[in-house]
Amino acid sequence: MAEHDRDGVVDEEYEEAVRRARRMTRTGWRTMGALVGGTVFVAALAWLAFTIFLVWFVWAWANGN
């Protein structure tokens, strides 16, 4: 990964900037994964609650309560 200047010297500042950018990118993807995963989890819970309510409602209506 060593990036060299014209005279063949490794540019430490550039290397550090590349490392920092890659670290931030990994953190960004991790954050997006957590947000998407959390959203899917909450949506699944909401769907489950809605389904249970719907089943209960139809059962109560069918039994005349």
Backbone as XML, in Angstrom:
<?xml version="1.0"?>
<chain id="A" units="angstrom">
  <residue number="1" name="MET">
    <atom name="N" x="0.827" y="-1.196" z="0.000"/>
    <atom name="CA" x="0.000" y="0.000" z="0.000"/>
    <atom name="C" x="0.866" y="1.253" z="0.000"/>
  </residue>
  <residue number="2" name="ALA">
    <atom name="N" x="2.144" y="1.097" z="0.017"/>
    <atom name="CA" x="3.038" y="2.250" z="0.133"/>
    <atom name="C" x="2.965" y="3.130" z="-1.111"/>
  </residue>
  <residue number="3" name="GLU">
    <atom name="N" x="2.592" y="4.361" z="-0.896"/>
    <atom name="CA" x="2.568" y="5.357" z="-1.967"/>
    <atom name="C" x="3.865" y="6.149" z="-1.876"/>
  </residue>
  <residue number="4" name="HIS">
    <atom name="N" x="4.513" y="6.328" z="-2.990"/>
    <atom name="CA" x="5.821" y="6.981" z="-2.971"/>
    <atom name="C" x="5.763" y="8.340" z="-3.637"/>
  </residue>
  <residue number="5" name="ASP">
    <atom name="N" x="6.576" y="9.238" z="-3.135"/>
    <atom name="CA" x="6.786" y="10.510" z="-3.811"/>
    <atom name="C" x="7.654" y="10.276" z="-5.044"/>
  </residue>
  <residue number="6" name="ARG">
    <atom name="N" x="7.927" y="11.342" z="-5.769"/>
    <atom name="CA" x="8.765" y="11.191" z="-6.970"/>
    <atom name="C" x="10.161" y="10.694" z="-6.636"/>
  </residue>
  <residue number="7" name="ASP">
    <atom name="N" x="10.665" y="11.057" z="-5.481"/>
    <atom name="CA" x="12.024" y="10.640" z="-5.127"/>
    <atom name="C" x="12.053" y="9.306" z="-4.393"/>
  </residue>
  <residue number="8" name="GLY">
    <atom name="N" x="10.920" y="8.583" z="-4.346"/>
    <atom name="CA" x="10.910" y="7.256" z="-3.774"/>
    <atom name="C" x="10.715" y="7.196" z="-2.274"/>
  </residue>
  <residue number="9" name="VAL">
    <atom name="N" x="10.437" y="8.309" z="-1.627"/>
    <atom name="CA" x="10.242" y="8.341" z="-0.181"/>
    <atom name="C" x="8.758" y="8.128" z="0.118"/>
  </residue>
  <residue number="10" name="VAL">
    <atom name="N" x="8.477" y="7.279" z="1.089"/>
    <atom name="CA" x="7.086" y="7.013" z="1.472"/>
    <atom name="C" x="6.515" y="8.262" z="2.137"/>
  </residue>
  <residue number="11" name="ASP">
    <atom name="N" x="5.343" y="8.683" z="1.686"/>
    <atom name="CA" x="4.682" y="9.865" z="2.238"/>
    <atom name="C" x="3.827" y="9.419" z="3.425"/>
  </residue>
  <residue number="12" name="GLU">
    <atom name="N" x="4.332" y="9.637" z="4.626"/>
    <atom name="CA" x="3.639" y="9.177" z="5.835"/>
    <atom name="C" x="2.297" y="9.880" z="6.039"/>
  </residue>
  <residue number="13" name="GLU">
    <atom name="N" x="2.237" y="11.146" z="5.685"/>
    <atom name="CA" x="0.982" y="11.890" z="5.839"/>
    <atom name="C" x="-0.106" y="11.290" z="4.951"/>
  </residue>
  <residue number="14" name="TYR">
    <atom name="N" x="0.283" y="10.956" z="3.722"/>
    <atom name="CA" x="-0.657" y="10.336" z="2.796"/>
    <atom name="C" x="-1.105" y="8.972" z="3.318"/>
  </residue>
  <residue number="15" name="GLU">
    <atom name="N" x="-0.145" y="8.189" z="3.803"/>
    <atom name="CA" x="-0.470" y="6.868" z="4.338"/>
    <atom name="C" x="-1.468" y="6.972" z="5.487"/>
  </residue>
  <residue number="16" name="GLU">
    <atom name="N" x="-1.235" y="7.918" z="6.368"/>
    <atom name="CA" x="-2.138" y="8.098" z="7.511"/>
    <atom name="C" x="-3.525" y="8.537" z="7.040"/>
  </residue>
  <residue number="17" name="ALA">
    <atom name="N" x="-3.576" y="9.404" z="6.043"/>
    <atom name="CA" x="-4.866" y="9.853" z="5.507"/>
    <atom name="C" x="-5.625" y="8.676" z="4.888"/>
  </residue>
  <residue number="18" name="VAL">
    <atom name="N" x="-4.910" y="7.812" z="4.182"/>
    <atom name="CA" x="-5.551" y="6.639" z="3.576"/>
    <atom name="C" x="-6.076" y="5.712" z="4.662"/>
  </residue>
  <residue number="19" name="ARG">
    <atom name="N" x="-5.266" y="5.476" z="5.709"/>
    <atom name="CA" x="-5.719" y="4.615" z="6.808"/>
    <atom name="C" x="-6.957" y="5.192" z="7.488"/>
  </residue>
  <residue number="20" name="ARG">
    <atom name="N" x="-6.932" y="6.514" z="7.722"/>
    <atom name="CA" x="-8.063" y="7.154" z="8.382"/>
    <atom name="C" x="-9.323" y="7.050" z="7.517"/>
  </residue>
  <residue number="21" name="ALA">
    <atom name="N" x="-9.179" y="7.260" z="6.216"/>
    <atom name="CA" x="-10.330" y="7.189" z="5.316"/>
    <atom name="C" x="-10.909" y="5.781" z="5.280"/>
  </residue>
  <residue number="22" name="ARG">
    <atom name="N" x="-10.032" y="4.778" z="5.247"/>
    <atom name="CA" x="-10.526" y="3.397" z="5.233"/>
    <atom name="C" x="-11.215" y="3.041" z="6.536"/>
  </residue>
  <residue number="23" name="ARG">
    <atom name="N" x="-10.680" y="3.516" z="7.637"/>
    <atom name="CA" x="-11.298" y="3.252" z="8.935"/>
    <atom name="C" x="-12.679" y="3.905" z="8.998"/>
  </residue>
  <residue number="24" name="MET">
    <atom name="N" x="-12.770" y="5.141" z="8.508"/>
    <atom name="CA" x="-14.060" y="5.838" z="8.525"/>
    <atom name="C" x="-15.066" y="5.133" z="7.618"/>
  </residue>
  <residue number="25" name="THR">
    <atom name="N" x="-14.590" y="4.612" z="6.475"/>
    <atom name="CA" x="-15.484" y="3.914" z="5.565"/>
    <atom name="C" x="-16.030" y="2.650" z="6.218"/>
  </residue>
  <residue number="26" name="ARG">
    <atom name="N" x="-15.144" y="1.905" z="6.903"/>
    <atom name="CA" x="-15.604" y="0.698" z="7.597"/>
    <atom name="C" x="-16.632" y="1.046" z="8.663"/>
  </residue>
  <residue number="27" name="THR">
    <atom name="N" x="-16.361" y="2.116" z="9.415"/>
    <atom name="CA" x="-17.295" y="2.545" z="10.457"/>
    <atom name="C" x="-18.626" y="2.962" z="9.839"/>
  </residue>
  <residue number="28" name="GLY">
    <atom name="N" x="-18.576" y="3.638" z="8.713"/>
    <atom name="CA" x="-19.797" y="4.058" z="8.030"/>
    <atom name="C" x="-20.644" y="2.880" z="7.599"/>
  </residue>
  <residue number="29" name="TRP">
    <atom name="N" x="-19.980" y="1.856" z="7.029"/>
    <atom name="CA" x="-20.729" y="0.669" z="6.616"/>
    <atom name="C" x="-21.307" y="-0.048" z="7.816"/>
  </residue>
  <residue number="30" name="ARG">
    <atom name="N" x="-20.543" y="-0.091" z="8.912"/>
    <atom name="CA" x="-21.043" y="-0.745" z="10.123"/>
    <atom name="C" x="-22.274" y="-0.009" z="10.639"/>
  </residue>
  <residue number="31" name="THR">
    <atom name="N" x="-22.220" y="1.325" z="10.616"/>
    <atom name="CA" x="-23.351" y="2.134" z="11.079"/>
    <atom name="C" x="-24.570" y="1.912" z="10.191"/>
  </residue>
  <residue number="32" name="MET">
    <atom name="N" x="-24.349" y="1.901" z="8.875"/>
    <atom name="CA" x="-25.467" y="1.665" z="7.963"/>
    <atom name="C" x="-26.065" y="0.282" z="8.186"/>
  </residue>
  <residue number="33" name="GLY">
    <atom name="N" x="-25.210" y="-0.705" z="8.402"/>
    <atom name="CA" x="-25.699" y="-2.054" z="8.670"/>
    <atom name="C" x="-26.547" y="-2.108" z="9.924"/>
  </residue>
  <residue number="34" name="ALA">
    <atom name="N" x="-26.107" y="-1.389" z="10.956"/>
    <atom name="CA" x="-26.870" y="-1.365" z="12.206"/>
    <atom name="C" x="-28.215" y="-0.674" z="11.999"/>
  </residue>
  <residue number="35" name="LEU">
    <atom name="N" x="-28.219" y="0.420" z="11.249"/>
    <atom name="CA" x="-29.474" y="1.138" z="11.005"/>
    <atom name="C" x="-30.451" y="0.289" z="10.191"/>
  </residue>
  <residue number="36" name="VAL">
    <atom name="N" x="-29.951" y="-0.325" z="9.137"/>
    <atom name="CA" x="-30.824" y="-1.157" z="8.300"/>
    <atom name="C" x="-31.305" y="-2.368" z="9.094"/>
  </residue>
  <residue number="37" name="GLY">
    <atom name="N" x="-30.389" y="-3.005" z="9.815"/>
    <atom name="CA" x="-30.772" y="-4.166" z="10.621"/>
    <atom name="C" x="-31.786" y="-3.806" z="11.689"/>
  </residue>
  <residue number="38" name="GLY">
    <atom name="N" x="-31.583" y="-2.684" z="12.347"/>
    <atom name="CA" x="-32.524" y="-2.227" z="13.368"/>
    <atom name="C" x="-33.887" y="-1.912" z="12.782"/>
  </residue>
  <residue number="39" name="THR">
    <atom name="N" x="-33.883" y="-1.288" z="11.612"/>
    <atom name="CA" x="-35.145" y="-0.952" z="10.949"/>
    <atom name="C" x="-35.904" y="-2.223" z="10.562"/>
  </residue>
  <residue number="40" name="VAL">
    <atom name="N" x="-35.192" y="-3.191" z="10.015"/>
    <atom name="CA" x="-35.833" y="-4.460" z="9.643"/>
    <atom name="C" x="-36.372" y="-5.163" z="10.884"/>
  </residue>
  <residue number="41" name="PHE">
    <atom name="N" x="-35.617" y="-5.143" z="11.970"/>
    <atom name="CA" x="-36.066" y="-5.788" z="13.209"/>
    <atom name="C" x="-37.337" y="-5.130" z="13.740"/>
  </residue>
  <residue number="42" name="VAL">
    <atom name="N" x="-37.358" y="-3.805" z="13.782"/>
    <atom name="CA" x="-38.544" y="-3.086" z="14.271"/>
    <atom name="C" x="-39.731" y="-3.321" z="13.347"/>
  </residue>
  <residue number="43" name="ALA">
    <atom name="N" x="-39.480" y="-3.343" z="12.040"/>
    <atom name="CA" x="-40.568" y="-3.613" z="11.094"/>
    <atom name="C" x="-41.125" y="-5.021" z="11.291"/>
  </residue>
  <residue number="44" name="ALA">
    <atom name="N" x="-40.238" y="-5.977" z="11.550"/>
    <atom name="CA" x="-40.692" y="-7.356" z="11.789"/>
    <atom name="C" x="-41.525" y="-7.443" z="13.066"/>
  </residue>
  <residue number="45" name="LEU">
    <atom name="N" x="-41.097" y="-6.754" z="14.112"/>
    <atom name="CA" x="-41.887" y="-6.736" z="15.348"/>
    <atom name="C" x="-43.253" y="-6.095" z="15.123"/>
  </residue>
  <residue number="46" name="ALA">
    <atom name="N" x="-43.278" y="-4.993" z="14.382"/>
    <atom name="CA" x="-44.552" y="-4.320" z="14.095"/>
    <atom name="C" x="-45.471" y="-5.234" z="13.280"/>
  </residue>
  <residue number="47" name="TRP">
    <atom name="N" x="-44.891" y="-5.934" z="12.308"/>
    <atom name="CA" x="-45.692" y="-6.854" z="11.490"/>
    <atom name="C" x="-46.245" y="-7.988" z="12.342"/>
  </residue>
  <residue number="48" name="LEU">
    <atom name="N" x="-45.420" y="-8.511" z="13.245"/>
    <atom name="CA" x="-45.871" y="-9.579" z="14.137"/>
    <atom name="C" x="-47.009" y="-9.093" z="15.036"/>
  </residue>
  <residue number="49" name="ALA">
    <atom name="N" x="-46.857" y="-7.912" z="15.601"/>
    <atom name="CA" x="-47.902" y="-7.353" z="16.454"/>
    <atom name="C" x="-49.193" y="-7.133" z="15.662"/>
  </residue>
  <residue number="50" name="PHE">
    <atom name="N" x="-49.070" y="-6.630" z="14.446"/>
    <atom name="CA" x="-50.243" y="-6.407" z="13.608"/>
    <atom name="C" x="-50.929" y="-7.724" z="13.274"/>
  </residue>
  <residue number="51" name="THR">
    <atom name="N" x="-50.140" y="-8.744" z="12.964"/>
    <atom name="CA" x="-50.709" y="-10.051" z="12.626"/>
    <atom name="C" x="-51.442" y="-10.652" z="13.824"/>
  </residue>
  <residue number="52" name="ILE">
    <atom name="N" x="-50.825" y="-10.564" z="15.005"/>
    <atom name="CA" x="-51.481" y="-11.081" z="16.215"/>
    <atom name="C" x="-52.785" y="-10.330" z="16.471"/>
  </residue>
  <residue number="53" name="PHE">
    <atom name="N" x="-52.755" y="-9.006" z="16.327"/>
    <atom name="CA" x="-53.968" y="-8.212" z="16.515"/>
    <atom name="C" x="-55.036" y="-8.607" z="15.502"/>
  </residue>
  <residue number="54" name="LEU">
    <atom name="N" x="-54.649" y="-8.796" z="14.256"/>
    <atom name="CA" x="-55.605" y="-9.150" z="13.212"/>
    <atom name="C" x="-56.240" y="-10.506" z="13.491"/>
  </residue>
  <residue number="55" name="VAL">
    <atom name="N" x="-55.437" y="-11.478" z="13.889"/>
    <atom name="CA" x="-55.964" y="-12.801" z="14.214"/>
    <atom name="C" x="-56.933" y="-12.705" z="15.392"/>
  </residue>
  <residue number="56" name="TRP">
    <atom name="N" x="-56.548" y="-11.952" z="16.417"/>
    <atom name="CA" x="-57.421" y="-11.780" z="17.576"/>
    <atom name="C" x="-58.735" y="-11.105" z="17.166"/>
  </residue>
  <residue number="57" name="PHE">
    <atom name="N" x="-58.645" y="-10.059" z="16.331"/>
    <atom name="CA" x="-59.821" y="-9.309" z="15.904"/>
    <atom name="C" x="-60.773" y="-10.200" z="15.119"/>
  </residue>
  <residue number="58" name="VAL">
    <atom name="N" x="-60.244" y="-10.976" z="14.183"/>
    <atom name="CA" x="-61.099" y="-11.874" z="13.384"/>
    <atom name="C" x="-61.712" y="-12.948" z="14.273"/>
  </residue>
  <residue number="59" name="TRP">
    <atom name="N" x="-60.932" y="-13.485" z="15.205"/>
    <atom name="CA" x="-61.451" y="-14.510" z="16.125"/>
    <atom name="C" x="-62.576" y="-13.933" z="16.985"/>
  </residue>
  <residue number="60" name="ALA">
    <atom name="N" x="-62.374" y="-12.718" z="17.520"/>
    <atom name="CA" x="-63.392" y="-12.092" z="18.362"/>
    <atom name="C" x="-64.645" y="-11.782" z="17.551"/>
  </residue>
  <residue number="61" name="TRP">
    <atom name="N" x="-64.470" y="-11.321" z="16.328"/>
    <atom name="CA" x="-65.614" y="-10.986" z="15.475"/>
    <atom name="C" x="-66.389" y="-12.259" z="15.110"/>
  </residue>
  <residue number="62" name="ALA">
    <atom name="N" x="-65.658" y="-13.336" z="14.832"/>
    <atom name="CA" x="-66.312" y="-14.592" z="14.456"/>
    <atom name="C" x="-67.069" y="-15.197" z="15.639"/>
  </residue>
  <residue number="63" name="ASN">
    <atom name="N" x="-66.606" y="-14.935" z="16.854"/>
    <atom name="CA" x="-67.276" y="-15.482" z="18.039"/>
    <atom name="C" x="-68.300" y="-14.518" z="18.633"/>
  </residue>
  <residue number="64" name="GLY">
    <atom name="N" x="-68.539" y="-13.422" z="17.984"/>
    <atom name="CA" x="-69.575" y="-12.499" z="18.398"/>
    <atom name="C" x="-69.259" y="-11.684" z="19.637"/>
  </residue>
  <residue number="65" name="ASN">
    <atom name="N" x="-68.001" y="-11.536" z="19.968"/>
    <atom name="CA" x="-67.647" y="-10.734" z="21.159"/>
    <atom name="C" x="-67.514" y="-9.296" z="20.769"/>
  </residue>
</chain>
